[in-house]
């Protein structure tokens, strides 16, 4: 066709598979037009294209770059390039370097005036849950290599003369949404980092961190614990989530509240109750930031919160108001601390949630066996499947939750081996496993303590005022992102429900007890006929064949969303477990809760397809939830 600019047969790598295998690499016919790049099945014998397999709109492309080949890459996959857009990287393999260079050059020419072009990219592949170049474990993490300003993506004049907005841009509805918020690029060996928090060494191998001081990274073989050197020459291990790269990390500024959502920002600002109180948080749009500002002006009783997107010019400068552009976000914030420039107020007072440091993966480097004599038991939190759970202290000062495993309830030896792996899992929406006490009976499981307790109780009792749709969807977003991380690590939860999520003091929801159901020794629990089996959260393949997978977790997530939007009602409340096990495989589904609109309910129903393969992944669910959340805001 005359509108076709380029046409070529390439090998494409699947975007959905977690593991790389020959089945993930298939030949497709790629066709580039002015509006999109599309790929098709094709008949090699007849030389004809067949069905459309996918496409990317040119206007949505954020970056086009080559990709370094992996070790032992076969010859046919030596010349890879990547097209980055909202859903992540599309990996394409050309037959030779000349063809690859031709496509990259043409694509860069076509996208150089796009909005939201990336400043950094990943030069290596995302494979098996990690970026091979920088070892970050979040697929949407910002790139680790700065793009050359001459590469055609960031240079050149803007052809259109569309004016900038005359006033700061408040968050709006209606734009399609992003992947998960991007994280700043991670440090590399030899790089200087700054401590965001103080850290007191827990073991002889640890190194003390002093807030705002610089450290040199020496080794990064463990994702959660890096070996570092301080300015006095002392070396040891530090928690990797306590430091930030010196060059461009916002984390070192007290006004930046990472992983804070809109509802949490409003709650914090209203609690502080200062006119001009402000913070900067991740926007709903990936890789973007929002200034949240509290004002007592405007006549609203008690004051109100405004949310302003930090926008980017085609040249990569940041602005909140017309003609006030800055090279960095800290420069922008500094200016608006002295000038309102169209906002309801200047930024007068920093409001921060930075007092409490994040959880570490373990209580010190290499520590997974915890001495029970270092634990102090303070009060009972409740009784779970495996026994009593208590709130306590480790070494008299660190809050922990302690599960006291009832003898005979768990396959202990199998769990202890698994615990060593589970301790390395770290995500802001997972309850952190600190370690275990196995030298005596009963054994203890020591985890992060979350002050607002179980999500189910929080839904029923903790939401003191009538919750907004945004608040409820933010809860669902937290769970989806925690589960997306578990999915990327090939972990199956098997018992996902509101009762197995906890809520911290800021209202962040975290998934807990992932994978523990595998070690239950109670026959009544492991049989779908028994009353303890999570029948109400189980899909047909589990009810009929006890077949668990990440797709059975997806079904349970849909039920958990239903729990959230009914504020903790029991699913299928009028039916017995036996009736549910009989009727769900025959098509019974939960009704739409009153608080859930059609878009929210449609997310639930996509989780409840009969066929597991027709259900989305958690990564896809997280994107969809963010999309709806952005529209609601």
SEDOTOR-746585 format. One record per residue (C-alpha): chain; x, y, z. Coordinates in nm, 2 decimals. Each point is the difference from the previous one (the first is absolute). Example, Ala and Ser with C-alpha at 12.3 -4.5 7.8 and 13.67 -1.06 7.14 Angstrom:
BEGIN
> cadena  x  y  z
> A  1.23  -0.45  0.78;
> A  0.14  0.34  -0.07;
! end
This chain:
BEGIN
> cadena  x  y  z
> A  0.00  0.00  0.00;
> A  0.12  0.35  -0.08;
> A  -0.03  0.12  0.36;
> A  0.25  -0.26  0.12;
> A  0.33  0.16  0.09;
> A  0.19  -0.31  0.09;
> A  -0.08  -0.37  -0.01;
> A  0.22  -0.29  0.13;
> A  -0.02  -0.34  0.16;
> A  0.14  0.00  0.35;
> A  0.02  -0.23  0.30;
> A  -0.22  0.14  0.28;
> A  0.04  -0.10  0.37;
> A  -0.32  -0.07  0.19;
> A  -0.08  0.28  0.25;
> A  -0.21  -0.22  0.23;
> A  0.23  -0.30  0.07;
> A  0.20  0.00  0.33;
> A  0.27  -0.24  -0.12;
> A  0.18  0.02  -0.33;
> A  -0.02  -0.31  -0.22;
> A  0.00  -0.07  -0.37;
> A  -0.39  0.01  0.01;
> A  0.02  0.37  0.09;
> A  0.17  0.10  -0.32;
> A  -0.21  0.01  -0.31;
> A  0.04  0.15  -0.35;
> A  -0.25  0.28  -0.08;
> A  -0.05  0.23  -0.29;
> A  0.06  0.35  0.12;
> A  -0.15  0.30  -0.19;
> A  0.07  0.36  0.08;
> A  -0.24  0.28  -0.10;
> A  -0.03  0.36  0.10;
> A  -0.24  -0.09  0.28;
> A  0.12  -0.33  0.14;
> A  0.23  -0.30  -0.01;
> A  -0.20  -0.32  -0.03;
> A  0.10  -0.37  -0.02;
> A  -0.18  -0.29  -0.16;
> A  0.01  -0.37  -0.05;
> A  0.11  -0.08  -0.35;
> A  0.02  -0.29  -0.24;
> A  0.37  -0.05  -0.10;
> A  -0.09  -0.22  -0.30;
> A  -0.25  0.24  -0.15;
> A  0.17  0.31  0.12;
> A  -0.33  0.14  0.13;
> A  -0.08  0.15  0.33;
> A  -0.27  -0.15  0.22;
> A  -0.17  0.11  0.32;
> A  0.11  0.31  0.20;
> A  0.18  -0.10  0.32;
> A  0.05  0.35  0.15;
> A  0.10  0.36  -0.06;
> A  0.14  0.31  0.17;
> A  -0.12  0.35  -0.08;
> A  0.30  0.22  -0.11;
> A  -0.12  0.28  0.23;
> A  0.03  -0.22  0.31;
> A  0.36  -0.10  -0.06;
> A  0.23  0.13  0.27;
> A  0.34  -0.14  -0.12;
> A  0.16  -0.20  -0.28;
> A  0.34  -0.15  0.07;
> A  0.22  -0.30  -0.07;
> A  0.03  -0.28  0.26;
> A  0.32  -0.17  0.10;
> A  -0.01  -0.37  -0.07;
> A  0.00  -0.25  0.29;
> A  0.29  -0.24  0.05;
> A  -0.02  -0.30  -0.23;
> A  -0.26  0.16  -0.22;
> A  -0.06  -0.19  -0.33;
> A  0.10  0.19  -0.32;
> A  -0.36  0.07  -0.10;
> A  -0.06  0.20  0.32;
> A  0.32  0.20  0.00;
> A  -0.15  0.33  -0.14;
> A  -0.27  0.09  0.24;
> A  -0.18  0.34  0.04;
> A  -0.27  0.11  0.23;
> A  -0.31  0.22  -0.03;
> A  -0.11  0.14  0.34;
> A  -0.36  0.10  0.05;
> A  -0.25  0.00  0.28;
> A  -0.02  -0.38  0.02;
> A  0.38  -0.04  0.02;
> A  0.27  -0.11  -0.24;
> A  -0.08  -0.16  -0.33;
> A  0.31  -0.21  -0.09;
> A  0.07  -0.05  -0.37;
> A  0.29  -0.19  -0.17;
> A  0.13  0.10  -0.34;
> A  0.19  -0.22  -0.24;
> A  0.31  0.23  0.00;
> A  0.12  0.33  0.13;
> A  -0.08  0.20  -0.31;
> A  -0.36  -0.09  0.01;
> A  -0.02  0.07  0.37;
> A  0.17  0.34  -0.05;
> A  -0.24  0.09  -0.28;
> A  -0.31  -0.07  0.21;
> A  0.14  0.18  0.31;
> A  0.09  0.31  -0.20;
> A  -0.34  0.02  -0.17;
> A  -0.19  -0.06  0.33;
> A  0.20  0.26  0.18;
> A  -0.07  0.26  -0.27;
> A  -0.37  -0.08  0.03;
> A  -0.03  0.02  0.38;
> A  0.24  0.29  0.08;
> A  -0.28  0.24  0.07;
> A  -0.21  -0.24  0.21;
> A  -0.10  0.09  0.35;
> A  0.16  -0.17  0.31;
> A  0.31  -0.11  -0.18;
> A  0.24  -0.19  0.24;
> A  0.32  0.15  0.13;
> A  0.15  -0.34  0.09;
> A  -0.04  -0.35  -0.12;
> A  0.11  -0.36  0.07;
> A  0.27  -0.11  -0.24;
> A  -0.05  -0.37  0.09;
> A  -0.30  -0.23  0.01;
> A  -0.27  -0.05  0.27;
> A  0.03  -0.37  0.06;
> A  -0.13  -0.23  0.28;
> A  -0.12  0.29  0.22;
> A  0.31  0.22  -0.01;
> A  0.17  0.26  -0.22;
> A  0.33  -0.17  -0.11;
> A  0.18  0.34  -0.02;
> A  -0.08  0.14  0.34;
> A  -0.16  -0.29  0.19;
> A  -0.31  0.20  0.09;
> A  -0.30  -0.23  0.07;
> A  -0.28  0.24  -0.11;
> A  -0.08  -0.03  -0.36;
> A  -0.12  0.37  -0.02;
> A  0.32  0.12  0.17;
> A  0.16  0.30  -0.17;
> A  0.29  -0.08  -0.23;
> A  0.36  -0.01  0.12;
> A  0.17  0.16  -0.30;
> A  -0.05  0.36  -0.11;
> A  -0.11  0.04  -0.36;
> A  0.23  0.19  -0.24;
> A  -0.15  0.34  -0.06;
> A  0.09  -0.04  -0.37;
> A  -0.19  -0.33  -0.05;
> A  -0.30  0.17  -0.16;
> A  -0.23  -0.05  0.30;
> A  0.09  0.31  0.20;
> A  0.13  0.25  -0.25;
> A  -0.16  0.22  -0.26;
> A  -0.25  0.28  0.01;
> A  -0.36  -0.07  0.08;
> A  -0.19  0.04  -0.33;
> A  -0.34  0.09  0.15;
> A  -0.04  0.33  0.18;
> A  -0.25  -0.13  0.26;
> A  0.03  0.24  0.30;
> A  0.08  -0.12  0.35;
> A  -0.29  0.02  0.25;
> A  -0.04  0.34  0.15;
> A  -0.03  -0.14  0.35;
> A  0.13  -0.31  0.18;
> A  -0.16  -0.32  -0.13;
> A  -0.21  -0.17  0.26;
> A  -0.05  -0.37  -0.03;
> A  -0.28  -0.08  -0.25;
> A  -0.20  -0.30  -0.10;
> A  -0.03  -0.16  -0.34;
> A  0.36  -0.09  -0.11;
> A  0.09  -0.37  -0.03;
> A  0.23  -0.12  0.25;
> A  0.31  -0.12  0.06;
> A  0.20  -0.28  0.13;
> A  0.10  0.00  0.36;
> A  0.18  0.31  0.12;
> A  0.36  -0.01  -0.10;
> A  0.27  0.00  0.26;
> A  0.33  0.19  -0.02;
> A  0.28  -0.18  -0.16;
> A  0.21  -0.22  0.23;
> A  0.36  0.06  0.09;
> A  0.28  -0.22  -0.15;
> A  0.33  -0.12  0.15;
> A  0.24  0.29  0.07;
> A  -0.28  0.26  0.01;
> A  -0.05  0.24  0.28;
> A  -0.33  -0.01  0.19;
> A  -0.16  0.20  0.27;
> A  -0.17  -0.15  0.31;
> A  -0.37  0.09  0.03;
> A  -0.03  -0.14  0.35;
> A  0.22  -0.09  0.29;
> A  0.08  -0.37  0.03;
> A  0.13  -0.16  0.32;
> A  0.21  -0.31  -0.08;
> A  -0.18  -0.32  0.10;
> A  0.29  -0.24  -0.05;
> A  0.38  0.03  0.00;
> A  -0.01  0.00  -0.39;
> A  -0.23  0.30  -0.02;
> A  0.11  0.36  -0.05;
> A  -0.15  0.29  0.18;
> A  -0.19  0.26  -0.22;
> A  -0.03  0.36  0.10;
> A  -0.27  0.20  -0.18;
> A  0.12  0.23  -0.28;
> A  0.36  -0.14  0.01;
> A  0.16  -0.15  -0.31;
> A  0.11  -0.36  -0.05;
> A  0.18  -0.19  -0.28;
> A  -0.17  -0.32  -0.14;
> A  0.25  -0.29  -0.01;
> A  -0.21  -0.30  -0.07;
> A  -0.36  -0.07  -0.11;
> A  -0.02  -0.38  -0.02;
> A  -0.29  0.00  0.25;
> A  -0.30  0.21  -0.12;
> A  -0.10  0.11  0.35;
> A  0.34  0.04  0.17;
> A  0.29  0.19  -0.17;
> A  0.35  0.01  0.12;
> A  0.11  0.36  0.04;
> A  0.28  0.22  0.14;
> A  -0.05  0.32  0.21;
> A  0.21  0.32  -0.02;
> A  0.22  -0.13  0.28;
> A  0.09  -0.32  -0.19;
> A  -0.21  -0.24  0.20;
> A  -0.18  -0.27  -0.20;
> A  -0.30  -0.21  0.05;
> A  -0.35  -0.09  -0.12;
> A  -0.28  0.25  -0.03;
> A  -0.37  -0.04  -0.08;
> A  -0.03  0.10  -0.37;
> A  -0.34  0.17  0.05;
> A  0.16  0.25  0.25;
> A  0.22  0.18  -0.25;
> A  -0.05  0.19  -0.33;
> A  0.22  0.10  -0.29;
> A  0.16  0.34  0.06;
> A  -0.05  0.13  -0.35;
> A  -0.38  0.01  -0.05;
> A  -0.19  -0.17  0.28;
> A  -0.28  0.20  0.15;
> A  0.00  -0.23  0.30;
> A  0.26  0.21  0.18;
> A  -0.25  0.29  0.02;
> A  -0.24  0.00  0.30;
> A  -0.28  0.14  -0.22;
> A  0.00  -0.32  -0.22;
> A  -0.24  -0.27  0.13;
> A  0.07  -0.31  -0.21;
> A  -0.29  -0.25  -0.05;
> A  -0.25  0.24  0.15;
> A  -0.34  0.01  -0.17;
> A  -0.25  0.29  -0.03;
> A  -0.22  -0.10  0.30;
> A  0.31  -0.05  0.23;
> A  0.14  0.34  -0.11;
> A  -0.33  0.18  0.08;
> A  -0.02  -0.18  0.34;
> A  0.35  0.10  0.09;
> A  -0.04  0.36  -0.12;
> A  -0.33  0.05  0.19;
> A  0.14  -0.16  0.31;
> A  0.29  0.25  -0.01;
> A  -0.25  0.28  -0.06;
> A  0.25  0.26  -0.12;
> A  -0.10  0.26  -0.27;
> A  0.25  -0.06  -0.28;
> A  0.10  -0.34  0.12;
> A  0.12  -0.21  -0.29;
> A  0.17  -0.33  -0.11;
> A  0.11  -0.15  -0.33;
> A  -0.12  -0.35  -0.09;
> A  -0.01  -0.24  -0.29;
> A  -0.27  0.08  -0.24;
> A  -0.25  -0.25  -0.12;
> A  0.17  0.04  -0.34;
> A  0.32  -0.21  -0.02;
> A  0.32  0.19  0.04;
> A  -0.18  0.32  0.10;
> A  -0.03  0.19  0.32;
> A  -0.27  0.21  0.17;
> A  0.02  0.28  0.25;
> A  -0.28  -0.03  0.27;
> A  -0.07  0.33  0.17;
> A  -0.23  0.09  0.30;
> A  -0.16  0.34  0.01;
> A  -0.23  0.16  0.25;
> A  -0.11  0.26  -0.25;
> A  -0.29  -0.02  -0.24;
> A  -0.27  0.00  0.26;
> A  -0.01  -0.38  0.05;
> A  -0.05  -0.09  0.37;
> A  0.31  -0.17  0.13;
> A  0.20  0.06  -0.31;
> A  0.05  -0.20  -0.32;
> A  0.26  -0.19  -0.19;
> A  0.11  0.07  -0.36;
> A  0.20  -0.22  -0.21;
> A  0.23  0.14  -0.28;
> A  0.17  -0.22  -0.26;
> A  0.37  0.08  -0.06;
> A  0.01  0.03  -0.38;
> A  0.30  -0.04  -0.24;
> A  0.09  0.21  -0.30;
> A  0.12  -0.17  -0.33;
> A  0.35  0.10  0.11;
> A  -0.03  -0.19  0.33;
> A  -0.05  0.30  0.23;
> A  -0.26  -0.01  0.28;
> A  -0.27  0.25  0.07;
> A  -0.32  0.07  0.20;
> A  -0.07  0.33  -0.16;
> A  0.06  0.17  -0.33;
> A  0.34  0.15  -0.06;
> A  0.14  -0.14  0.32;
> A  0.20  -0.30  -0.12;
> A  0.28  -0.17  0.19;
> A  0.26  -0.26  -0.07;
> A  -0.08  -0.20  0.31;
> A  -0.30  -0.06  0.23;
> A  0.19  0.12  0.31;
> A  0.06  0.34  -0.18;
> A  -0.37  0.01  -0.09;
> A  -0.10  -0.06  0.36;
> A  0.25  0.26  0.13;
> A  -0.15  0.26  -0.23;
> A  -0.36  -0.07  0.10;
> A  0.10  0.01  0.37;
> A  0.03  0.37  -0.06;
> A  -0.25  0.06  -0.28;
> A  -0.36  -0.13  -0.04;
> A  0.01  0.07  -0.38;
> A  -0.36  -0.10  -0.05;
> A  -0.05  -0.25  0.28;
> A  -0.24  0.06  0.29;
> A  0.31  0.07  0.22;
> A  0.37  -0.02  -0.01;
> A  0.16  -0.31  0.14;
> A  0.05  0.11  0.36;
> A  0.04  -0.30  0.22;
> A  0.15  -0.35  -0.07;
> A  -0.23  -0.28  0.11;
> A  0.17  -0.34  0.01;
> A  -0.05  -0.36  0.10;
> A  0.37  -0.07  0.00;
> A  0.03  -0.06  0.37;
> A  -0.05  -0.38  -0.02;
> A  0.26  -0.18  -0.22;
> A  -0.11  -0.29  -0.22;
> A  0.03  -0.36  0.09;
> A  0.32  -0.19  -0.07;
> A  0.02  -0.35  -0.14;
> A  0.10  -0.16  0.32;
> A  0.12  0.15  0.32;
> A  0.36  0.04  -0.12;
> A  0.21  -0.14  -0.29;
> A  -0.02  -0.38  -0.02;
> A  -0.23  -0.03  0.31;
> A  -0.29  -0.24  -0.04;
> A  0.03  -0.21  0.31;
> A  -0.11  0.23  0.29;
> A  0.09  -0.06  0.36;
> A  -0.33  -0.03  0.19;
> A  0.16  0.16  0.31;
> A  0.02  0.32  -0.21;
> A  -0.38  0.01  -0.02;
> A  -0.23  0.17  0.25;
> A  -0.37  -0.09  -0.02;
> A  -0.23  0.29  0.07;
> A  -0.36  -0.09  -0.09;
> A  -0.21  -0.24  -0.20;
> A  -0.11  0.11  -0.35;
> A  -0.22  -0.30  -0.07;
> A  0.00  -0.37  -0.10;
> A  0.07  -0.11  -0.36;
> A  0.00  -0.33  -0.19;
> A  0.33  -0.10  0.16;
> A  -0.04  0.14  0.35;
> A  0.02  0.31  0.22;
> A  0.15  0.33  -0.15;
> A  0.15  0.24  0.24;
> A  0.14  0.36  -0.02;
> A  0.34  0.03  0.15;
> A  0.35  0.16  -0.02;
> A  0.33  -0.13  -0.13;
> A  0.29  0.10  0.21;
> A  -0.24  0.22  0.20;
> A  -0.04  0.27  -0.27;
> A  -0.12  -0.14  -0.34;
> A  -0.37  -0.07  -0.05;
> A  -0.07  -0.35  -0.12;
> A  -0.29  -0.24  -0.04;
> A  0.07  -0.35  0.12;
> A  -0.20  -0.30  -0.12;
> A  0.03  -0.29  0.25;
> A  -0.05  -0.31  -0.21;
> A  -0.22  -0.26  0.16;
> A  0.17  -0.34  0.00;
> A  -0.15  -0.23  -0.25;
> A  -0.16  0.28  -0.21;
> A  0.29  0.04  -0.25;
> A  0.25  -0.20  -0.20;
> A  0.28  0.18  0.18;
> A  0.32  -0.13  -0.17;
> A  -0.14  0.09  -0.34;
> A  -0.10  0.34  0.11;
> A  0.34  0.08  0.15;
> A  0.17  -0.06  -0.33;
> A  -0.26  0.22  -0.18;
> A  0.04  0.27  0.26;
> A  0.36  0.07  -0.11;
> A  -0.13  0.08  -0.35;
> A  -0.31  0.19  0.13;
> A  0.22  0.23  0.21;
> A  0.16  0.14  -0.32;
> A  -0.34  0.12  -0.13;
> A  -0.03  0.37  0.06;
> A  -0.28  0.23  -0.12;
> A  -0.18  0.29  0.15;
> A  -0.33  -0.19  -0.03;
> A  0.12  -0.33  0.16;
> A  0.03  -0.06  0.37;
> A  0.38  -0.05  0.06;
> A  0.11  -0.33  0.14;
> A  0.29  0.07  0.24;
> A  0.09  -0.35  0.10;
> A  -0.09  -0.31  0.19;
> A  0.08  -0.16  0.34;
> A  0.05  -0.38  -0.07;
> A  0.23  -0.11  0.28;
> A  -0.29  -0.08  0.24;
> A  -0.37  -0.09  -0.02;
> A  -0.23  0.16  -0.08;
> A  0.18  0.17  -0.28;
> A  -0.06  0.38  -0.05;
> A  -0.04  0.19  -0.32;
> A  0.11  0.37  0.05;
> A  -0.14  0.26  -0.24;
> A  -0.05  0.37  -0.04;
> A  -0.27  0.14  0.23;
> A  -0.28  0.21  -0.15;
> A  -0.18  0.22  0.25;
> A  -0.35  0.01  -0.17;
> A  -0.03  -0.38  -0.01;
> A  -0.20  -0.23  -0.22;
> A  -0.15  0.15  -0.32;
> A  -0.33  -0.18  0.06;
> A  -0.04  0.16  0.35;
> A  0.12  0.34  -0.14;
> A  -0.27  -0.02  -0.26;
> A  -0.27  -0.08  0.25;
> A  0.11  0.22  0.29;
> A  0.31  0.22  -0.09;
> A  -0.15  0.22  -0.27;
> A  -0.16  0.25  0.24;
> A  -0.16  0.21  -0.27;
> A  -0.18  -0.12  -0.32;
> A  0.29  -0.09  -0.23;
> A  0.03  0.15  -0.35;
> A  0.03  -0.20  -0.31;
> A  0.36  0.12  -0.03;
> A  0.09  -0.13  0.34;
> A  -0.15  -0.34  -0.07;
> A  0.17  -0.02  -0.34;
> A  0.34  0.10  0.16;
> A  -0.04  -0.30  0.23;
> A  -0.05  -0.22  -0.31;
> A  0.30  0.16  -0.17;
> A  0.23  -0.08  0.30;
> A  -0.10  -0.37  -0.01;
> A  0.03  -0.02  -0.38;
> A  0.35  0.14  0.01;
> A  0.11  -0.23  0.28;
> A  -0.14  -0.30  -0.18;
> A  0.16  0.12  -0.33;
> A  0.33  -0.02  0.17;
> A  -0.07  -0.35  0.14;
> A  -0.10  -0.10  -0.35;
> A  0.33  0.13  -0.14;
> A  0.18  -0.22  0.25;
> A  -0.21  -0.30  -0.10;
> A  -0.16  -0.01  0.34;
> A  -0.36  -0.13  0.04;
> A  -0.19  0.13  0.31;
> A  -0.28  -0.27  0.01;
> A  -0.20  0.18  0.27;
> A  -0.04  0.36  -0.11;
> A  -0.28  0.17  0.19;
> A  -0.06  0.32  0.20;
> A  0.07  -0.20  0.32;
> A  0.36  -0.07  -0.14;
> A  0.08  0.37  -0.06;
> A  0.11  0.25  0.26;
> A  -0.01  0.38  0.02;
> A  0.28  0.22  0.13;
> A  -0.03  0.33  0.19;
> A  -0.01  0.20  -0.33;
> A  -0.28  -0.21  -0.14;
> A  0.22  -0.19  -0.24;
> A  -0.12  -0.36  -0.06;
> A  0.24  -0.29  0.00;
> A  -0.05  -0.36  -0.09;
> A  0.10  -0.26  0.26;
> A  0.02  -0.38  0.05;
> A  0.09  -0.06  -0.37;
> A  0.07  -0.36  -0.07;
> A  -0.06  -0.12  0.35;
> A  -0.31  -0.21  -0.08;
> A  0.24  -0.25  -0.17;
> A  0.13  -0.11  0.34;
> A  -0.34  -0.05  0.17;
> A  -0.03  -0.35  0.15;
> A  -0.37  0.03  0.07;
> A  -0.19  -0.24  -0.23;
> A  -0.32  0.20  0.05;
> A  0.17  0.31  -0.13;
> A  0.16  -0.16  -0.30;
> A  -0.31  -0.17  -0.12;
> A  -0.25  0.20  -0.20;
> A  -0.28  -0.18  0.19;
> A  0.12  0.13  0.33;
> A  -0.13  0.32  0.17;
> A  0.34  0.15  0.04;
> A  0.09  -0.01  -0.36;
> A  -0.03  0.35  -0.16;
> A  -0.29  -0.11  -0.22;
> A  -0.14  0.35  -0.03;
> A  0.32  0.13  -0.16;
> A  0.07  -0.31  -0.22;
> A  -0.05  -0.03  -0.38;
> A  -0.16  -0.31  -0.17;
> A  0.34  -0.17  -0.07;
> A  0.08  0.01  0.37;
> A  -0.34  -0.11  0.11;
> A  -0.01  -0.29  -0.25;
> A  0.37  -0.10  -0.03;
> A  0.19  0.18  0.28;
> A  0.21  0.16  -0.28;
> A  0.17  0.31  0.12;
> A  0.18  0.26  -0.21;
> A  0.05  0.37  -0.03;
> A  -0.33  0.00  -0.18;
> A  -0.18  -0.14  0.30;
> A  0.16  0.29  0.20;
> A  -0.16  0.23  -0.27;
> A  -0.34  -0.14  0.08;
> A  0.05  0.05  0.37;
> A  0.11  0.36  -0.07;
> A  -0.34  0.07  -0.16;
> A  -0.17  -0.14  0.31;
> A  0.23  0.22  0.22;
> A  -0.11  0.31  -0.21;
> A  -0.36  -0.10  0.07;
> A  0.08  -0.02  0.38;
> A  0.15  0.35  -0.03;
> A  -0.30  0.15  -0.17;
> A  -0.25  -0.16  0.24;
> A  0.22  0.12  0.30;
> A  0.07  -0.35  0.11;
> A  -0.32  -0.21  -0.07;
> A  0.04  -0.38  -0.03;
> A  0.00  -0.11  -0.37;
> A  -0.31  -0.20  -0.09;
> A  -0.13  0.07  0.35;
> A  -0.32  -0.20  -0.03;
> A  0.16  -0.31  -0.14;
> A  0.18  -0.29  0.17;
> A  0.35  -0.11  -0.12;
> A  -0.16  -0.31  -0.15;
> A  -0.25  0.21  -0.20;
> A  0.28  0.23  -0.12;
> A  0.22  -0.29  -0.10;
> A  -0.29  -0.13  -0.21;
> A  -0.12  0.32  -0.15;
> A  0.32  0.20  -0.08;
> A  0.12  -0.25  -0.26;
> A  -0.35  0.02  -0.16;
> A  0.02  0.38  -0.04;
> A  -0.09  0.16  0.33;
> A  0.17  0.34  0.05;
> A  -0.01  0.27  0.27;
> A  -0.23  0.30  -0.07;
> A  0.12  0.36  -0.04;
> A  0.04  0.17  0.33;
> A  -0.18  0.33  0.05;
> A  0.32  0.20  0.04;
> A  0.15  -0.14  -0.32;
> A  -0.07  0.17  -0.33;
> A  -0.01  -0.20  -0.33;
> A  0.37  0.05  -0.07;
> A  0.10  -0.13  0.34;
> A  -0.24  -0.29  -0.03;
> A  0.13  -0.09  -0.35;
> A  0.35  -0.04  0.16;
> A  -0.14  -0.25  0.24;
> A  -0.18  -0.19  -0.27;
> A  0.31  -0.03  -0.22;
> A  0.15  -0.19  0.30;
> A  -0.28  -0.25  0.00;
> A  0.02  -0.15  -0.35;
> A  -0.06  -0.38  0.00;
> A  0.32  -0.06  -0.20;
> A  0.32  0.10  0.19;
> A  0.17  0.11  -0.32;
> A  -0.27  0.26  -0.06;
> A  0.08  0.17  0.33;
> A  0.24  0.29  0.00;
> A  0.34  0.01  0.17;
> A  0.06  0.20  0.32;
> A  0.22  0.24  -0.20;
> A  -0.29  0.06  -0.24;
> A  -0.24  0.04  0.30;
> A  0.22  0.25  0.16;
> A  0.01  0.21  -0.32;
> A  -0.38  -0.02  -0.03;
> A  -0.06  0.10  0.36;
> A  0.24  0.29  -0.05;
> A  -0.19  0.10  -0.31;
> A  -0.34  0.01  0.18;
> A  0.16  0.17  0.30;
> A  0.15  0.28  -0.22;
> A  -0.34  0.06  -0.16;
> A  -0.17  0.02  0.35;
> A  0.25  0.26  0.11;
! end
